[in-house]
């Protein structure tokens, strides 16, 4: 199994508060991704990173920011949490853009509830 | 605009029979397709993939079929086992120039295999 951990695993917060989720990998992989999973939507990409300090937006990036100061850590920040950001958040990594495949390996997820 | 669709939210089959999960896509730039399996409270795990240059890929009990003209792929599980009960996500990727490894996921299909 790919060495990916996410913290916290569960969090309950109030509307308007800032929240930071952490993804940590021990694989030294270049690419990291943040997804959210919601019923009826599957997994949707929020932001991704293709190297230290190199990040870009995904399809549902509004209200989220990310940072990657080290290869092993990718942080997702909700500057001011809203109830619509209640979701399960998954981090994923892929080692390269090998033409043979773009398999991503996922962390265990963080369940976030915004009251 | 949902570029990858799994139109069946759920599927129930008897143990030992075949499970067929379907997925449709709209973007003709997609050239690599993946299936993920997800158990409750865990991250998705990679199951099988197929490149657009193939129409079939097999791995043990799992076979993925790709029909490019119909923009349709399916996952066959034979024989189905109770441990296969999970949510299955179809995902697609465009690996051309500027490949960033981004995956577009379908909504998921919940498979229940009854003993």
Interface residues (C-beta under 8 A of the other chain):
Chain A: X4 X31 X33 X35 X40 X41 X42 X43 X44 X45 X48 X50 X56 X58 X59 X90 X92 X94 X97 X99 X100 X101 X102 X103 X104 X105 X106 X107 X108 X109
Chain B: X4 X6 X32 X34 X36 X41 X42 X43 X44 X45 X46 X49 X51 X89 X91 X93 X95 X99 X100 X101 X102 X103 X104 X105 X106 X107 X108
